[in-house]
Amino acid sequence: MIEKPLQHDTNSYRQIFVSTSIIGGASIINIVIGLIRTKIIAIILGPVGVGISALFGALMSTGIAIAAAGLWTVGIRQIAEAHAHGEAHALAVARRALFLAALALSLLGGGAVWLLRDFLANVVFHDPATAPQIGLLGVGVALSVASSSQGALIQGMRRIRDLASLSIGTGLLTTLVGVPLLWWAGTSGIVWYVILTPVVSFALGHWFVARLPKASSESVRFPELVAQWTIFLRLGLPFAGAGIADTMIQLLIRTDVQRQLGPDSLGHFQASWTIGMQYMEIVLGAMATDYYPRLTAVILDHAKACRLVNEQTEVALLLTGSAIIVMLAMAPWVIGLLYTPEFAPAADMLRWQAAADVLKVASWPLIFAILAAGAARTFFLTQISTLLLMAGVIHYLLPEIGVAAGGVGYFTSYLFYLPLAYVLNAHGIGFRWSAEAGFALALLVPLCVITAGSILLAPAWTAIIGSLAAATYGFFAFYRLRQIGIVSAALAKLAKAGGGLSKGIIGSQ
């Protein structure tokens, strides 16, 4: 299952490391902003308010997934393909088709949520009085679909710094406006807070798109647009189906938690889920931003594609391994720091999520290979089977172990997901883990097992053992990155990129 060591492509490693560092740096800034926002919101709203916010957010996400129809995934693929080959006219066609498709889908999606507001109020909240608030979510759906097309264009053209600046700007403005809003309005302002992110993201995205190089001045013919829309539909619908299933099952899980355990437990569930998703964004967000367009450009060359998947897997494991171990050991302290003592029951779920993140980091480069290959049906079936497994485990275990069932279900799903993704890529592009990527994973797993086992001891011992395990993996990661020969050069490029990022944030050219 593991191949012999690969010949190092130092430039490729550097590009992965630098792009990961830029997007990861933006994610760290957003996490810091989010920590402040999360702490204040937890104090203002408490577990019940956090749970209500989660339901509104999940409902809006479901509307976005249905309305977007896979536009983000396919849009990136089409833009990246045209951009990578330097085809100016093809890029102009893809851009125009993406814009018009986003315009139509955003209007349809937002309008549908508004028209169905009474029905959704009864089904999701069992309260007809929430219909006006749900109607407002239609605005969030429309702007989110539009901003997803902006993001697809920026990402497909691999404007990494612009994406980082957009991410930071959205997080900062949402916090500066959203926190005072909730402080003033309390629970009645939750729906306005939920739609604030798409409003800000769309406004900033429009500004960044306006700064992109102009499309080819050659006229775009209608048959060319139809051909692009046909690709959007052929590839986008299965991707959309997977996205819809994801958001709907997430909504059903939260509804199930509230029904079986009550609104307080839903708040605990959402607290753990938010932390688990946030800290992994440092590396996983970079995969979607830089790795996916790069992989799309070489996916037909199986040797190059396999090498890129292995490089991305190794770097991702090296950069996240110590953080995963720390989260596994320090979950109760993390919950106490980011929320309030009322959220303590979320710690067990967070530990299970951290254990699953080892498998998640190893599986995502493989899943992006399926996306890059345009294997939409395979991706759809993979996602559906994994999500159903997670939802089933959570539903069955909720009465037995409470909120921790969310983490167990999450872990179980990735225990299934990783081998499945590996087998699919072994058959699809002849993929095998390299010795380097395999060793990075093989070292991380036992260190996580040791840390998890120490939970049976006193909390102080768990912290000590976890810190030693994290330090061990951290030393290995630094040694390996230095061995590859990318650290000094990558840090130099990162410093230069950081200057460009700072300029982007303040609006300078």
Rosetta blueprint (number, residue, H / E / L):
1 M L
2 I E
3 E L
4 K L
5 P L
6 L L
7 Q L
8 H L
9 D L
10 T H
11 N H
12 S H
13 Y H
14 R H
15 Q H
16 I H
17 F H
18 V H
19 S H
20 T H
21 S H
22 I H
23 I H
24 G H
25 G H
26 A H
27 S H
28 I H
29 I H
30 N H
31 I H
32 V H
33 I H
34 G H
35 L H
36 I H
37 R H
38 T H
39 K H
40 I H
41 I H
42 A H
43 I H
44 I H
45 L H
46 G H
47 P H
48 V H
49 G H
50 V H
51 G H
52 I H
53 S H
54 A H
55 L H
56 F H
57 G H
58 A H
59 L H
60 M H
61 S H
62 T H
63 G H
64 I H
65 A H
66 I H
67 A H
68 A H
69 A L
70 G L
71 L H
72 W H
73 T H
74 V H
75 G H
76 I H
77 R H
78 Q H
79 I H
80 A H
81 E H
82 A H
83 H H
84 A H
85 H L
86 G L
87 E L
88 A H
89 H H
90 A H
91 L H
92 A H
93 V H
94 A H
95 R H
96 R H
97 A H
98 L H
99 F H
100 L H
101 A H
102 A H
103 L H
104 A H
105 L H
106 S H
107 L H
108 L H
109 G H
110 G H
111 G H
112 A H
113 V H
114 W H
115 L H
116 L L
117 R H
118 D H
119 F H
120 L H
121 A H
122 N H
123 V H
124 V H
125 F H
126 H L
127 D L
128 P H
129 A H
130 T H
131 A H
132 P H
133 Q H
134 I H
135 G H
136 L H
137 L H
138 G H
139 V H
140 G H
141 V H
142 A H
143 L H
144 S H
145 V H
146 A H
147 S H
148 S H
149 S H
150 Q H
151 G H
152 A H
153 L H
154 I H
155 Q H
156 G H
157 M L
158 R L
159 R L
160 I H
161 R H
162 D H
163 L H
164 A H
165 S H
166 L H
167 S H
168 I H
169 G H
170 T H
171 G H
172 L H
173 L H
174 T H
175 T H
176 L H
177 V H
178 G H
179 V H
180 P H
181 L H
182 L H
183 W H
184 W H
185 A H
186 G H
187 T H
188 S H
189 G H
190 I H
191 V H
192 W H
193 Y H
194 V H
195 I H
196 L H
197 T H
198 P H
199 V H
200 V H
201 S H
202 F H
203 A H
204 L H
205 G H
206 H H
207 W H
208 F H
209 V H
210 A H
211 R L
212 L L
213 P L
214 K L
215 A L
216 S L
217 S L
218 E L
219 S L
220 V L
221 R L
222 F H
223 P H
224 E H
225 L H
226 V H
227 A H
228 Q H
229 W H
230 T H
231 I H
232 F H
233 L H
234 R H
235 L H
236 G H
237 L H
238 P H
239 F H
240 A H
241 G H
242 A H
243 G H
244 I H
245 A H
246 D H
247 T H
248 M H
249 I H
250 Q H
251 L H
252 L H
253 I H
254 R H
255 T H
256 D H
257 V H
258 Q H
259 R H
260 Q H
261 L H
262 G L
263 P H
264 D H
265 S H
266 L H
267 G H
268 H H
269 F H
270 Q H
271 A H
272 S H
273 W H
274 T H
275 I H
276 G H
277 M H
278 Q H
279 Y H
280 M H
281 E H
282 I H
283 V H
284 L H
285 G H
286 A H
287 M H
288 A H
289 T H
290 D H
291 Y H
292 Y H
293 P H
294 R H
295 L H
296 T H
297 A H
298 V H
299 I L
300 L L
301 D L
302 H H
303 A H
304 K H
305 A H
306 C H
307 R H
308 L H
309 V H
310 N H
311 E H
312 Q H
313 T H
314 E H
315 V H
316 A H
317 L H
318 L H
319 L H
320 T H
321 G H
322 S H
323 A H
324 I H
325 I H
326 V H
327 M H
328 L H
329 A H
330 M H
331 A H
332 P H
333 W H
334 V H
335 I H
336 G H
337 L H
338 L H
339 Y L
340 T L
341 P H
342 E H
343 F H
344 A L
345 P L
346 A H
347 A H
348 D H
349 M H
350 L H
351 R H
352 W H
353 Q H
354 A H
355 A H
356 A H
357 D H
358 V H
359 L H
360 K H
361 V H
362 A H
363 S H
364 W H
365 P H
366 L H
367 I H
368 F H
369 A H
370 I H
371 L H
372 A H
373 A L
374 G L
375 A L
376 A H
377 R H
378 T H
379 F H
380 F H
381 L H
382 T H
383 Q H
384 I H
385 S H
386 T H
387 L H
388 L H
389 L H
390 M H
391 A H
392 G H
393 V H
394 I H
395 H H
396 Y H
397 L H
398 L H
399 P H
400 E H
401 I H
402 G L
403 V L
404 A H
405 A H
406 G H
407 G H
408 V H
409 G H
410 Y H
411 F H
412 T H
413 S H
414 Y H
415 L H
416 F H
417 Y H
418 L H
419 P H
420 L H
421 A H
422 Y H
423 V H
424 L H
425 N H
426 A H
427 H H
428 G H
429 I L
430 G L
431 F L
432 R L
433 W E
434 S L
435 A H
436 E H
437 A H
438 G H
439 F H
440 A H
441 L H
442 A H
443 L H
444 L H
445 V H
446 P H
447 L H
448 C H
449 V H
450 I H
451 T H
452 A H
453 G H
454 S H
455 I H
456 L H
457 L L
458 A L
459 P H
460 A H
461 W H
462 T H
463 A H
464 I H
465 I H
466 G H
467 S H
468 L H
469 A H
470 A H
471 A H
472 T H
473 Y H
474 G H
475 F H
476 F H
477 A H
478 F H
479 Y H
480 R H
481 L H
482 R H
483 Q H
484 I H
485 G L
486 I L
487 V H
488 S H
489 A H
490 A H
491 L H
492 A H
493 K H
494 L H
495 A H
496 K H
497 A H
498 G H
499 G H
500 G H
501 L H
502 S H
503 K H
504 G H
505 I H
506 I H
507 G L
508 S L
509 Q L
